[in-house]
Amino acid sequence: MIRVLRDFSTGVGLLGQGFGLVFRSPKLLLVGAIPALITTVLLTGGVVGLAVWIDEIAAWVTPFADDWNEGLRTATRFAAGFSIIGAFVAIGLLLFTAITLIIGGPFYEHIAETVEDTHLGGVPEAERVTWLKSAAVGVRDAVLLVGLAILCAIPLFAAGFIPVVGQTVVPVIAVCVNATLLGIELTGIPFTRRGLKLDVRRRTLRERRAVTLGFAVPTYLLCLIPLAALVVLPAAMAGGTVLAHRLLHKQIR
């Protein structure tokens, strides 16, 4: 348990290091914020639409409650709405990150290269990744990771109907699952520069799961704050680059 807590705090520290790197170099912060701003505009409509139509959507997915008494029907549909919003936020955040990384491939590759080459000693074996290749890898990884998120969201949605547990334990599990997927996305460029595929990335991060969660959970939670991703995402990209570099070079004890 002590090692788990120590590893988790190490991951949190890596995110903090990412913030330090981008705040000391406002250019990196600006470079990373531009794609995030574009994606924010694109996805805002989905959030607004969900907020407007959540009552109708909750009723549509719970037709079995139509004939129940009003109190039970209201509670059931509240739980359904809560679960739908949770699933939408989780998948939407992954989509947000994936779309941002695809749109801003050259921007985020610049952040990763700057962090590794300037602060971590460079990557002699690094491949030059074109925007087209970066976008193709990003789309492929996004499809796989969002697919995993949807598969995980289905049982979590069902568990959301369990009284108390559905509103306490389930959200915690959902945060951990989706933070892990977010961490996989945010460490993609350092692995791609080395010619390493998604399965290698997942295995490497899984070997130090507590470190990964320490980095990814606060990143995920901070990104839930409206517009915070404009600052959080560049910092998380820098921190994710440090995380990937240290894991690949066995520099985290």
N, C-alpha and C positions, 0 to 999 in steps of 0.2 A: 504494500500500500504506500509506503514511504517513497519507493521508487516511482510509482505511478504519479503521485503528487509532484515529485521533483520533475519528472518528465513533462507533466502538464504545465508547470510553471515555466519550464524551458521553452515550450511552444508559445506561451503567452509572451515571453521575453523576445522571441523571434519576431512576433508581430510588432512589438514595441520598437525593435530594431528597424523594422521596415518603415515605421512612422519617422524615426529619427533620420533615416537615409533620405526620404523624400522631402522632409521639412528642411534639411540642410541643403537641398538642391531643389529650389522652387521650380526649376525647369522640368524635373522629373514629375513633380506633382501636377503641373499644367499638362504635360504630355499625356499622363495617365487619365486626367479628368476629362479630356475632350471626347474620347469614345464613350465613356460612361455617361456623359451628358446627352449624347445622341441617343443612346439606348434608353435612357430615362424618359426622354420625350416619346419614344416609340411605344414603350410599355405602360405609360401612365394611363392611356385609354382603357387598357384591360383592367387595371385596378379600379378605375372609376366605374366602368361597366359592371364589375362584380359587386361593388358597393350598392349600386342602384338596384340590381336585380337579385340580390342574395335571398330575399324572402321567397320569390318565385322559384328560384333554383332549388332552395331547400325543400319547398313543397313538391317540386317535380321529382326529386330523388327519394321522397318518402311517401309515395301514394298509399302505402299500407296504413298510414296514420290518419287518413281522411275521415274515417268513421269513429275514431277514438274521442274520448271526452276532451274538452278544450285544453285543460291543464296539461294532460299527458301529451297531446298533440303539439302544443306549444313547446314543451320541454324537449320533445324528440326533434322537432325542426330547429330549435336553437342549437342542439348538439350537432345536427347535420350541418347547419350553417357554420358553426365553429370549426368543424372538421374540414369543410370545403374551403374556408378561408385559409386554414392552416396548410392544406395541401397546395392551394394556389400560390401562397406566399413561398412555400418551399420550392416548388417547381419553378415558379416565376423568378425566384432569386438565382436558381441555377441557369435558367434561360437568360436572365439578365447578364450574368457573368459570361456565359458562353457567347452570346451575341456581341457583348462588349469586346471580348477577346478576339472574336472573328473580325469585327469591324476595325478594331485597333491593333491588329497583329503587329505591324511595324512599330507602333508606339510602345507596346508592351515588350516586344523583343528588345527595343532600345533600352528600356528600364532594366531588363534582365541582363543584357550585355554590360551595361554600365555598372551594375552592382557586382557582377562576377569579375569583370575585368579590372575594375578600379579598386574594389574593396576585398575581393576574395582570391586574388592571385591569378585570375584568368582561367580559361578552359582551352588548353592547347589543341585538344582533339575536336573542338567545336565545329559543327557543320554550319554552313551559311544557309539559313532558312529563308526562302523567298516568301513574299506575302501570299502567293497562290498556294504554296505547300502548307504554310501556316494555317490558312483558311480551311484547306481541305482536311488537315488533321483536326482542327478545331471543330468543324462540322461533324466529323466522324465521332470524335470523343463526346461531343455534346449530345448526339443521338443516343449513344450508349449510356451516358450518365443520367440524362433525363429519363430514359427508359427505366433505369434502375430506380430513380426517384419515384416514378409512377408506380412501379411494382411494390415499392415500400409503402407508398401512400395508401394503397388499397387496404391492407390489413390495419394500418393506423387509422384510416377513416372509419373502419368497422369498430375498432377498439374505442373510438371517440364516443360511442354511444354508452359505454360502461359508466355508470354514475361514479363520480369522484375520480376514479382512475383515468377516465377519458379526458378529464380536464386538468390532471396533474402529472401523472406518470407518462402518459402518451405524448404530451408536448415535449417533455424532456428527451424521450427517446427520439422523437422526430427531429429535434434540434441536433442531436448527436449524429444521426444518420445523414441528414442533409449537410451538416457542417463537414462531415467526412468527404462527401461528394464534392463540396465546394473546395476543400483543400486539394483534392485531386486535380480539379480544374486549374487552380491558381499556381500549381507547380508544373504545369504542362511544358512551358517554354524551355526551362533548363534541361528537362529530359529530352525534348525534341531536338535541341541543339547537339545533344550527344548521340542522336540516332536511336534513342530508347523508346519503346512503344508503351502503350497504355497499361498493358499487363505488368510490365516491369515497374512502372510508376506506382500502380496500386500495391504491388507486393512490397516495394521499398517503404512506402508510407505505412503499410499495415504492420511491418516489423517494429515500428516505433509508434504505435497507435496513440499512446497518451501524449506524445510530443505533437503529433498531427492534430489531435483534438484541442490541445492547448493553444495551437495556432489558429485552427479553423473555427472553433466555437465562438470566441469573441469577435472574429471577423464576421461570421454569420449574423450574430446578434447586432453588431454595429451597423451592418448593411440593412437591417430592418428599419433603422431610423430614416425617415424621408430625407432624401438628397445627401445623406451621409456617405453613400457609396462613391460620390465624386471625389472624396478625400480618402476613404477607406480602401478603395480598390487599388489605386496606385501604391499605397503603403503595403497592402496585402500582397501585391505582386512582388514588391521588393523583398518583403519578409518571406514569401513563398520561395523566392529564388535562393535566399540564404538557407532556408530549411532544406530544399532539394540539394543544394551544394554540400551542405554538411552531412546529410544522410548518405549521399553517394560517395563521399570521401571519408565516411566513418568518423566524423569529427564530433558527434554527439555521444557522450558517454552515459 
